[in-house]
Amino acid sequence: MTSTNRAGNPAGSANRADNVTVQEPPSLRKSLKNRHIQLIALGGAIGTGLFYGSSESISLAGPAILLAYLIGGIAIFMIVRALSEMSVEDPKAGAFSYYATRYWSKRAGFVSGWNYWFNYILVSMVELSVVGSFVNYWFPNIPQWASAAFFLVVITAANLMGVSKFGEIEFWFAIIKIVAVLAMIVGGLAVIAFNLPTDSGVRASFANWFALDGGFLPNGVMQRNADGTWTGLLMALVVVMFSFGGTELIGVTAGETEDPRTTIPKATNGVIWRILVFYIVALGVIMAVVPWNMIDGASSPFVQIFDSIGVHVAAGILNFVCLTAVMSVYNSGLYANSRMLYSLARQGNAPAYLGRLNFHGVPVAAVLTSAAITVIAVVVVFVWPEFAFNYLMSIATISAIINWSMIMITEMKFRRVVAAGGSPHDSALAGKSGREALDAIAFKLPAARVTPWVVLAFLAMIVVLMCFSASYRIAVVAGVIWLAVLLVAYQLTQRRR
């Protein structure tokens, strides 16, 4: 019996090249356009943390929260610049894990990849577990688990259709969030410009940043209250940093971007002005219209600003915006996780089946595996909510710090490899070494000799500050245990092989 090859031709005909059509193996599709990347980057920085979580940061620092967002924004910008420096020269899926493996060590790639994957599993877990509360605003009789299951299936199906579908969905999710924030800013500025009356009885004015009790820095740089809790500018930095989670998604998309050498720098450089507009300007307007000491967290500051001038439909509008924001997070999380598993499998740090692609260039097994684990995590929330939010979310909280730190360390390793002449063969740096190679890097991290160390010191300070907060202290302990688990898991997988 004559054996055949995978194309159905006799095995012996492989030598007759003129009669055989060799089918190219499936690969990731470079289908993400510039507008997709721009809006993915923007959407990653705007979530429910801005719409609802900003109340907590304002209560900690008062108007000085604007300074906290500026400081934290600069740090995040440098982290994304470090990642983008590598992404432009060596665009690959699963950016963090791939670069850590390629320029640091296989162990670092394992830790970086699985840490980021598990982080997004936990973030998706929380987002899907609360999606029912937004649906119940209009349809109170629908069980929350049913809402979570419905949206999980819909988003998972969309991710299976190809990266262009993911990009398109994320594009429109981001548009909704952008319009909501801009509408609030325009509405607030109108209140200030036309001196419209507000429910608070305090005239809307930017002078409210300085004129209210305690001035611009009401709780100081850092101070301890009578109840033993710590407040102030530095404590607000902790909350602020975690609100920026997701901005680094720019790097994950590099392997499926049409023109990464042009698109990635544009999206990255836009991070800083997006932070200025959508955090600093937005919150600045809010605190000009609604006195900062009246923002109590009972409702979103975005709702309060419209309620204060008698526009009471804002709660329903914001509920819709937050519903889309939750879906955006899961959409991004599933995309990032599937590409991370794909990259880990290609490195040999995950089961090989996770590295297979379908004819759409989608790692189907990685998508379905991530979705299945997310289902388990959501069930844990519904059955053991205290365990999920106290312990699992602590890991998600600290894993962002681990991820950002590893990006900065990997960037330093990347530069050493480049200087030694070890640049990727398909990069413009190939064949160069030393100062010539470093100077030829297309999208350089500013002050690259100093910046990584400054950012690492800043992140270390954030970890220390977390120890002063009861709600974040457990995350520091969980982070140490989590790192130990990852390192032990790596050793076990290597011994098994």
C-alpha positions as a printed NumPy array, in Angstrom:
array([[  0.   ,   0.   ,   0.   ],
       [  1.447,   3.369,  -0.992],
       [  1.822,   5.808,   1.9  ],
       [  0.62 ,   9.363,   1.434],
       [  1.694,  12.681,   2.797],
       [ -0.637,  15.162,   4.603],
       [ -1.735,  16.681,   1.299],
       [ -2.908,  13.28 ,   0.047],
       [ -0.026,  12.792,  -2.416],
       [  2.133,   9.644,  -2.517],
       [  5.061,  10.02 ,  -0.157],
       [  7.531,   9.32 ,  -2.935],
       [  6.254,  12.25 ,  -4.975],
       [  7.808,  14.723,  -2.594],
       [ 10.824,  14.856,  -4.898],
       [  8.701,  15.958,  -7.843],
       [  8.475,  19.594,  -6.691],
       [  6.815,  20.723,  -9.906],
       [  3.819,  18.461,  -9.267],
       [  3.351,  19.087,  -5.558],
       [  1.751,  22.133,  -3.95 ],
       [  3.163,  22.605,  -0.468],
       [  0.547,  23.983,   1.924],
       [  1.899,  26.644,   4.27 ],
       [  1.247,  25.923,   7.953],
       [ -1.284,  28.276,   9.566],
       [  0.173,  31.296,  11.319],
       [ -1.071,  34.26 ,  13.319],
       [ -2.719,  36.808,  11.038],
       [ -1.381,  40.363,  11.007],
       [ -4.893,  41.803,  10.745],
       [ -4.942,  44.49 ,  13.445],
       [ -4.964,  47.942,  11.884],
       [ -3.743,  51.228,  13.319],
       [ -7.223,  52.261,  14.504],
       [ -7.609,  48.924,  16.317],
       [ -4.304,  49.298,  18.162],
       [ -5.004,  52.932,  19.093],
       [ -8.405,  52.091,  20.564],
       [ -7.221,  48.859,  22.225],
       [ -4.526,  50.871,  24.003],
       [ -7.027,  53.542,  24.963],
       [ -9.677,  51.074,  26.085],
       [ -7.134,  49.277,  28.233],
       [ -6.664,  52.423,  30.303],
       [-10.375,  53.148,  30.803],
       [-12.442,  50.71 ,  32.823],
       [-14.811,  50.43 ,  35.745],
       [-11.872,  51.474,  37.934],
       [-12.17 ,  54.987,  36.506],
       [-15.961,  55.138,  36.584],
       [-16.374,  53.742,  40.108],
       [-12.946,  53.169,  41.696],
       [-11.885,  56.81 ,  41.398],
       [-14.013,  57.577,  44.477],
       [-11.565,  55.647,  46.657],
       [ -8.49 ,  57.412,  45.309],
       [-10.137,  60.85 ,  45.67 ],
       [-11.032,  60.126,  49.306],
       [ -7.379,  59.237,  50.007],
       [ -5.711,  62.297,  48.476],
       [ -8.378,  64.874,  47.657],
       [ -7.502,  67.124,  44.678],
       [ -3.895,  65.907,  44.931],
       [ -5.116,  62.745,  43.235],
       [ -4.416,  64.616,  39.988],
       [ -0.736,  64.669,  40.913],
       [ -0.886,  60.963,  41.797],
       [ -2.305,  60.123,  38.361],
       [  0.399,  62.201,  36.696],
       [  3.207,  60.464,  38.62 ],
       [  1.72 ,  57.009,  38.114],
       [  0.997,  57.8  ,  34.474],
       [  4.621,  58.681,  33.788],
       [  5.729,  55.373,  35.359],
       [  3.237,  53.393,  33.254],
       [  4.294,  55.292,  30.138],
       [  7.917,  54.256,  30.703],
       [  6.881,  50.625,  31.25 ],
       [  4.919,  50.604,  27.985],
       [  7.821,  52.343,  26.211],
       [ 10.198,  49.628,  27.433],
       [  7.869,  46.923,  26.144],
       [  7.321,  48.734,  22.848],
       [ 11.066,  49.096,  22.3  ],
       [ 11.26 ,  45.3  ,  22.127],
       [  7.935,  44.9  ,  20.265],
       [  9.031,  47.134,  17.392],
       [ 12.294,  45.255,  16.84 ],
       [ 10.928,  41.765,  17.516],
       [  7.099,  41.688,  17.177],
       [  5.861,  38.394,  18.578],
       [  2.691,  37.059,  20.2  ],
       [  2.795,  36.684,  23.973],
       [  5.196,  39.605,  24.2  ],
       [  6.18 ,  39.51 ,  27.88 ],
       [  6.78 ,  35.787,  28.015],
       [  8.512,  35.576,  24.642],
       [ 10.909,  38.442,  25.401],
       [ 11.683,  37.13 ,  28.886],
       [ 12.516,  33.724,  27.398],
       [ 14.482,  35.096,  24.441],
       [ 16.545,  37.706,  26.278],
       [ 16.566,  36.526,  29.895],
       [ 15.932,  32.818,  30.548],
       [ 13.373,  30.088,  30.005],
       [ 12.532,  30.278,  33.72 ],
       [ 11.797,  33.998,  33.424],
       [  9.582,  33.348,  30.399],
       [  7.664,  30.687,  32.306],
       [  7.091,  32.971,  35.308],
       [  6.218,  36.003,  33.2  ],
       [  3.796,  34.138,  30.924],
       [  1.913,  32.138,  33.528],
       [  1.785,  35.101,  35.9  ],
       [  0.166,  37.285,  33.248],
       [ -2.186,  34.51 ,  32.133],
       [ -3.402,  33.805,  35.666],
       [ -3.735,  37.539,  36.346],
       [ -6.155,  37.971,  33.454],
       [ -8.056,  34.823,  34.448],
       [ -8.704,  36.401,  37.843],
       [ -9.536,  39.82 ,  36.388],
       [-11.968,  38.171,  33.949],
       [-13.412,  36.213,  36.864],
       [-14.285,  39.391,  38.719],
       [-15.642,  41.192,  35.671],
       [-17.906,  38.311,  34.664],
       [-19.106,  37.786,  38.227],
       [-20.374,  41.374,  38.433],
       [-21.81 ,  41.621,  34.919],
       [-25.118,  40.307,  36.281],
       [-25.478,  43.308,  38.57 ],
       [-25.403,  45.643,  35.559],
       [-27.934,  43.495,  33.684],
       [-30.171,  43.361,  36.779],
       [-30.405,  47.167,  36.7  ],
       [-32.867,  46.716,  33.819],
       [-33.845,  43.046,  34.206],
       [-33.874,  42.191,  37.931],
       [-35.287,  38.675,  37.421],
       [-32.388,  37.343,  35.334],
       [-30.003,  35.243,  37.506],
       [-26.513,  36.705,  37.635],
       [-24.943,  33.394,  36.646],
       [-27.058,  33.373,  33.47 ],
       [-25.757,  36.816,  32.467],
       [-22.182,  35.724,  33.097],
       [-22.655,  32.548,  31.032],
       [-24.289,  34.406,  28.14 ],
       [-21.581,  37.038,  27.757],
       [-18.802,  34.487,  28.244],
       [-20.139,  32.412,  25.344],
       [-20.659,  35.444,  23.088],
       [-17.169,  36.904,  23.635],
       [-15.502,  33.501,  23.378],
       [-17.274,  32.838,  20.057],
       [-16.124,  36.225,  18.735],
       [-12.504,  35.461,  19.661],
       [-12.684,  32.172,  17.75 ],
       [-13.59 ,  34.012,  14.538],
       [-10.215,  35.717,  14.125],
       [ -8.1  ,  38.548,  15.466],
       [ -9.784,  41.107,  13.212],
       [-13.122,  40.388,  14.927],
       [-11.515,  40.875,  18.33 ],
       [-10.023,  44.163,  17.166],
       [-13.332,  45.382,  15.777],
       [-15.272,  44.523,  18.95 ],
       [-12.659,  46.173,  21.151],
       [-12.685,  49.225,  18.891],
       [-16.4  ,  49.832,  19.47 ],
       [-16.254,  49.014,  23.165],
       [-13.543,  51.664,  23.498],
       [-15.58 ,  54.194,  21.48 ],
       [-18.47 ,  53.863,  23.967],
       [-16.162,  54.515,  26.935],
       [-14.479,  57.452,  25.224],
       [-17.795,  59.107,  24.365],
       [-18.976,  58.677,  27.973],
       [-15.867,  60.326,  29.434],
       [-15.851,  63.15 ,  26.881],
       [-19.563,  63.816,  27.503],
       [-18.867,  64.127,  31.216],
       [-15.957,  66.497,  30.59 ],
       [-17.988,  68.702,  28.221],
       [-20.971,  68.684,  30.586],
       [-18.811,  69.608,  33.551],
       [-17.072,  72.412,  31.686],
       [-20.491,  73.777,  30.672],
       [-21.579,  73.829,  34.323],
       [-18.426,  75.768,  35.224],
       [-18.536,  78.159,  32.253],
       [-22.231,  79.063,  32.611],
       [-22.206,  79.022,  36.413],
       [-25.116,  76.563,  36.538],
       [-26.515,  75.786,  40.009],
       [-25.628,  72.438,  41.612],
       [-27.231,  70.312,  44.338],
       [-24.198,  70.724,  46.592],
       [-24.765,  74.465,  46.967],
       [-21.085,  75.067,  46.185],
       [-20.369,  77.12 ,  43.07 ],
       [-18.674,  75.017,  40.393],
       [-15.131,  76.282,  39.937],
       [-11.595,  75.008,  39.54 ],
       [-10.836,  77.087,  42.633],
       [-12.549,  74.298,  44.609],
       [ -9.322,  72.302,  44.249],
       [ -7.662,  74.754,  46.635],
       [-10.468,  76.564,  48.497],
       [-12.122,  73.647,  50.322],
       [-11.074,  72.378,  53.722],
       [ -7.44 ,  71.237,  53.619],
       [ -6.658,  72.762,  50.229],
       [ -5.048,  70.855,  47.363],
       [ -3.282,  68.353,  49.646],
       [ -5.844,  67.839,  52.46 ],
       [ -4.358,  64.57 ,  53.769],
       [ -0.725,  65.493,  53.222],
       [  1.861,  63.324,  51.551],
       [  1.039,  60.499,  53.959],
       [ -0.657,  60.592,  57.344],
       [ -2.228,  58.217,  59.83 ],
       [ -5.83 ,  58.758,  60.866],
       [ -7.309,  58.275,  64.315],
       [ -8.666,  54.856,  63.311],
       [ -5.176,  53.669,  62.335],
       [ -5.686,  53.86 ,  58.556],
       [ -3.233,  55.691,  56.313],
       [ -4.219,  58.303,  53.748],
       [ -2.473,  60.914,  51.603],
       [ -0.826,  61.28 ,  48.231],
       [  1.45 ,  58.24 ,  48.548],
       [ -1.365,  55.904,  49.615],
       [ -3.447,  57.107,  46.67 ],
       [ -0.587,  56.09 ,  44.363],
       [ -1.285,  52.441,  45.211],
       [ -4.887,  52.682,  43.996],
       [ -3.871,  54.75 ,  40.981],
       [ -1.259,  52.282,  39.723],
       [ -3.667,  49.378,  39.589],
       [ -6.208,  51.446,  37.665],
       [ -3.67 ,  51.487,  34.798],
       [ -3.662,  47.695,  34.466],
       [ -4.26 ,  46.638,  30.865],
       [ -2.313,  49.446,  29.216],
       [  0.491,  46.992,  28.437],
       [ -1.867,  45.103,  26.09 ],
       [ -0.231,  47.128,  23.286],
       [  2.746,  44.784,  23.401],
       [  0.623,  41.627,  23.177],
       [ -0.916,  42.817,  19.895],
       [  2.465,  43.377,  18.196],
       [  2.587,  39.891,  16.688],
       [ -0.728,  40.437,  14.871],
       [ -0.322,  44.066,  13.791],
       [ -0.086,  45.012,  10.116],
       [  2.832,  47.42 ,  10.534],
       [  4.221,  47.199,  14.1  ],
       [  7.179,  49.51 ,  13.375],
       [  4.73 ,  52.345,  12.689],
       [  1.63 ,  51.436,  14.68 ],
       [  3.183,  50.437,  18.013],
       [  5.119,  53.729,  18.485],
       [  2.003,  55.763,  17.644],
       [ -0.144,  53.852,  20.122],
       [  2.537,  53.982,  22.816],
       [  3.233,  57.696,  22.535],
       [ -0.484,  58.286,  22.806],
       [ -0.582,  56.677,  26.258],
       [  0.583,  59.803,  28.072],
       [ -1.991,  62.178,  26.579],
       [ -4.733,  59.601,  27.067],
       [ -3.866,  59.494,  30.753],
       [ -3.858,  63.301,  30.884],
       [ -7.279,  63.605,  29.225],
       [ -9.183,  60.611,  30.496],
       [ -7.909,  60.631,  34.07 ],
       [ -6.495,  64.002,  35.043],
       [ -8.849,  66.248,  33.045],
       [-11.89 ,  64.084,  33.791],
       [-11.288,  63.924,  37.542],
       [-10.231,  67.566,  37.61 ],
       [-13.584,  68.591,  36.128],
       [-15.465,  66.303,  38.506],
       [-13.813,  67.846,  41.57 ],
       [-14.491,  71.346,  40.218],
       [-18.234,  70.612,  39.976],
       [-18.699,  68.221,  42.924],
       [-16.598,  69.135,  46.   ],
       [-14.091,  66.35 ,  46.574],
       [-15.212,  65.849,  50.19 ],
       [-18.762,  65.1  ,  48.948],
       [-17.599,  62.245,  46.711],
       [-18.368,  59.442,  49.135],
       [-18.356,  56.384,  46.878],
       [-22.081,  55.735,  47.321],
       [-22.38 ,  56.272,  43.57 ],
       [-19.981,  56.9  ,  40.72 ],
       [-18.457,  60.408,  40.552],
       [-19.589,  60.405,  36.909],
       [-23.198,  59.991,  38.045],
       [-22.808,  62.579,  40.783],
       [-21.677,  65.262,  38.356],
       [-24.883,  64.906,  36.314],
       [-27.132,  64.363,  39.329],
       [-25.794,  67.604,  40.796],
       [-27.314,  69.573,  37.902],
       [-30.549,  67.579,  37.751],
       [-29.721,  65.144,  34.904],
       [-30.876,  61.971,  36.648],
       [-30.758,  59.596,  33.675],
       [-26.972,  59.487,  34.04 ],
       [-27.122,  56.396,  36.27 ],
       [-28.776,  54.353,  33.518],
       [-26.358,  55.602,  30.883],
       [-23.343,  54.852,  33.055],
       [-24.74 ,  51.393,  33.805],
       [-24.681,  50.671,  30.053],
       [-21.17 ,  52.102,  29.726],
       [-19.927,  49.938,  32.622],
       [-21.574,  46.861,  31.097],
       [-19.604,  47.426,  27.885],
       [-16.464,  48.15 ,  29.937],
       [-16.796,  44.789,  31.689],
       [-17.225,  43.041,  28.342],
       [-14.218,  44.926,  27.014],
       [-12.056,  43.637,  29.86 ],
       [-13.11 ,  40.033,  29.247],
       [-12.652,  40.413,  25.489],
       [ -9.124,  41.777,  25.987],
       [ -8.36 ,  39.245,  28.695],
       [ -9.368,  36.256,  26.589],
       [ -7.373,  37.561,  23.634],
       [ -4.268,  38.209,  25.754],
       [ -4.546,  34.861,  27.539],
       [ -4.927,  32.826,  24.361],
       [ -1.863,  34.483,  22.827],
       [  0.077,  34.003,  26.044],
       [ -0.711,  30.271,  26.117],
       [  0.2  ,  30.064,  22.431],
       [  3.565,  31.713,  23.137],
       [  4.201,  29.525,  26.206],
       [  3.494,  26.412,  24.152],
       [  5.909,  27.54 ,  21.42 ],
       [  8.579,  28.019,  24.103],
       [  7.968,  24.56 ,  25.569],
       [  6.582,  26.116,  28.768],
       [  3.014,  24.852,  28.178],
       [  1.413,  21.757,  26.584],
       [  2.066,  21.619,  22.832],
       [ -1.631,  21.46 ,  21.867],
       [ -2.025,  25.07 ,  23.012],
       [  0.295,  26.205,  20.209],
       [ -1.874,  24.93 ,  17.33 ],
       [ -3.701,  27.368,  15.054],
       [ -6.816,  26.969,  12.952],
       [ -7.168,  28.242,   9.378],
       [ -8.187,  31.671,  10.752],
       [ -4.805,  31.906,  12.516],
       [ -6.512,  31.584,  15.92 ],
       [ -5.063,  29.405,  18.711],
       [ -8.434,  27.725,  19.293],
       [ -7.27 ,  25.365,  22.029],
       [ -5.711,  28.281,  23.907],
       [ -8.929,  30.326,  23.603],
       [-11.157,  27.467,  24.78 ],
       [ -8.794,  26.466,  27.591],
       [ -8.665,  30.036,  28.926],
       [-12.463,  30.317,  28.689],
       [-12.94 ,  27.003,  30.518],
       [-10.627,  28.   ,  33.373],
       [-12.433,  31.361,  33.603],
       [-15.713,  29.46 ,  34.021],
       [-14.234,  27.574,  36.969],
       [-12.988,  30.835,  38.49 ],
       [-16.426,  32.461,  38.13 ],
       [-18.053,  29.459,  39.829],
       [-15.586,  29.934,  42.71 ],
       [-16.809,  33.539,  43.07 ],
       [-20.444,  32.493,  43.264],
       [-19.764,  29.609,  45.69 ],
       [-16.928,  31.053,  47.806],
       [-16.988,  34.839,  47.279],
       [-14.918,  35.601,  50.391],
       [-12.12 ,  33.271,  49.29 ],
       [-12.182,  34.634,  45.734],
       [-12.039,  38.306,  46.629],
       [ -9.707,  38.053,  49.63 ],
       [ -7.127,  35.673,  48.224],
       [ -7.472,  35.198,  44.48 ],
       [ -7.825,  38.928,  43.835],
       [ -4.792,  39.545,  46.02 ],
       [ -2.749,  37.543,  43.525],
       [ -4.252,  39.548,  40.657],
       [ -3.355,  42.751,  42.462],
       [  0.297,  41.942,  43.018],
       [  0.812,  40.134,  39.708],
       [  0.612,  43.456,  37.881],
       [  3.653,  44.659,  39.857],
       [  5.459,  41.388,  39.044],
       [  4.638,  41.788,  35.354],
       [  5.731,  45.429,  35.144],
       [  8.962,  44.694,  37.024],
       [  9.82 ,  41.823,  34.695],
       [  9.206,  44.037,  31.646],
       [ 11.785,  46.549,  32.903],
       [ 14.344,  43.872,  33.755],
       [ 13.785,  42.163,  30.392],
       [ 14.344,  45.467,  28.579],
       [ 17.776,  45.76 ,  30.208],
       [ 18.557,  42.159,  29.205],
       [ 17.34 ,  42.934,  25.662],
       [ 19.805,  45.802,  25.337],
       [ 22.676,  43.626,  26.516],
       [ 21.838,  40.987,  23.907],
       [ 21.547,  43.649,  21.195],
       [ 24.89 ,  45.16 ,  22.185],
       [ 26.449,  41.682,  22.018],
       [ 25.229,  41.245,  18.444],
       [ 22.373,  38.862,  19.283],
       [ 19.561,  40.825,  17.613],
       [ 16.719,  38.954,  15.866],
       [ 17.762,  37.931,  12.325],
       [ 14.748,  39.653,  10.778],
       [ 15.351,  42.921,  12.633],
       [ 17.058,  46.019,  11.251],
       [ 19.587,  45.491,  14.047],
       [ 20.823,  42.184,  12.598],
       [ 24.553,  42.183,  11.979],
       [ 25.187,  45.139,  14.29 ],
       [ 26.692,  45.15 ,  17.77 ],
       [ 27.881,  47.5  ,  20.476],
       [ 26.972,  51.178,  20.356],
       [ 26.056,  50.892,  16.664],
       [ 23.332,  48.365,  17.456],
       [ 21.962,  50.334,  20.417],
       [ 21.856,  53.538,  18.378],
       [ 19.97 ,  51.711,  15.611],
       [ 17.055,  50.752,  17.891],
       [ 14.043,  52.335,  16.171],
       [ 11.916,  53.195,  19.211],
       [ 14.199,  53.779,  22.182],
       [ 13.214,  53.908,  25.834],
       [ 14.128,  57.449,  27.013],
       [ 17.257,  57.546,  29.196],
       [ 17.477,  53.759,  28.947],
       [ 20.492,  53.472,  31.258],
       [ 18.62 ,  55.046,  34.168],
       [ 14.88 ,  54.719,  33.516],
       [ 14.487,  50.976,  34.27 ],
       [ 16.148,  51.39 ,  37.672],
       [ 13.995,  54.423,  38.512],
       [ 10.813,  52.548,  37.559],
       [ 11.868,  49.456,  39.526],
       [ 12.541,  51.622,  42.585],
       [  9.129,  53.246,  42.149],
       [  7.397,  49.845,  41.924],
       [  9.29 ,  48.697,  45.027],
       [  7.966,  51.778,  46.833],
       [  4.411,  50.848,  45.784],
       [  4.864,  47.38 ,  47.32 ],
       [  6.097,  48.948,  50.58 ],
       [  3.119,  51.329,  50.619],
       [  0.778,  48.365,  50.125],
       [  1.959,  47.043,  53.479],
       [  0.433,  50.118,  55.166],
       [ -3.053,  49.224,  53.898],
       [ -5.029,  46.334,  55.393],
       [ -6.783,  45.689,  52.082],
       [ -3.514,  45.519,  50.128],
       [ -1.267,  43.938,  52.766],
       [ -2.581,  40.461,  52.041],
       [ -1.673,  40.98 ,  48.384],
       [  2.008,  41.413,  49.285],
       [  2.02 ,  38.124,  51.207],
       [  0.091,  36.434,  48.407],
       [  2.615,  37.782,  45.902],
       [  5.565,  36.147,  47.66 ],
       [  3.712,  32.826,  47.873],
       [  2.585,  33.121,  44.24 ],
       [  6.137,  33.7  ,  42.99 ],
       [  7.324,  30.681,  44.969],
       [  4.537,  28.561,  43.438],
       [  5.536,  29.624,  39.911],
       [  9.215,  28.872,  40.504],
       [  8.45 ,  25.446,  41.994],
       [  6.069,  24.71 ,  39.111],
       [  8.832,  25.518,  36.631],
       [ 11.256,  23.157,  38.343],
       [  8.67 ,  20.383,  38.414],
       [  7.883,  20.754,  34.705],
       [ 11.587,  20.658,  33.826],
       [ 12.165,  17.491,  35.879],
       [  9.148,  15.799,  34.285],
       [ 10.544,  16.538,  30.82 ]])
